[in-house]
Amino acid sequence: MEVFVRAGHLGGSIEELSKVLDSILMQGGMGVEIKDGEKLYFNIPLVVGMFEMQIGRHTPEFIKDFNAYTSHSRFGLNY
């Protein structure tokens, strides 16, 4: 697993990392493709990915945090 090769020095095992990544996947925070029997995890775009994957679970806190994040100048918007 390429992610483990890059981040394995942070501790834990490949099995623990797989559990964490699968948890993020199940919450709509990333995507996965299976190629040659191996899971290939990938980032999904924020607006057309993560936000929509949370439909039905948006809380007032989530919306507040999302608005704060997407309104920040590092996101590309200046007010």
N, C-alpha and C positions, 0 to 999 in steps of 0.2 A: 504494500500500500504506500503510494508516494507521499501521502500526507504524513504517515508515520515516519518515513525516512526524513522528511523535512522537520518534523516537530517531535520526534521521539525523545530528543534530549530533554524535553520538558517533563518527562516522567510518565509512568504508567506503561501499560502493555498495549499491544495492537488490538487485543480483545476489548479492553476498556475504551480505547479510542473509537472502535467500531460502535460500541453501545452509545457513546456520546453523539457520534455522527448520525446514527439511526434515530436517536431521540430528536435531534434538530430536524432531520428529514420529516419525521412524523408530525412535527409542528409547522411544517411549511417553510422552514428557514433555509432550505437548500434543495437541490435536486440530485437525482442519482440515475445513472445509466449502467446497465450490466453488460459488460463486454468480455467475452471469453471466460465467463464465470466469475469475473471480478467486478465488485461495485466501484464505479467511478463517480465520486461525489463532485458536484459543481455548484458554484454560486448561482443564484437566480437574481435577475434584476429586481431592485427594491420595489419600484412602483408597479411594474407589470408582473410581479412574482409574489414577493413576500406579503405585500399589502392585501392582494386579492386572496391569497391562501389563508388569510385570517378572517374572511367574511363570516359573519355570525359569531365571531369571538372578539370583536372590537369593543374594548371597554373605554370609558371616558379617559382613563389614565393612558391607555395605548394611543388614543387619538391625540391627547395632549403631547405625549412624547414624540409621536410621529410628526406632528406639526412643528414642534421645536426643532427636531432633527432636520426636516426638509426646508426649514426657514433659515437655517444657519448659513453663513457666507461660504463655509467649506463645501456645502451642498451645491453651491453655484448661484445662490440668490442673495442679493443685497437689498436690505430695506432701509 
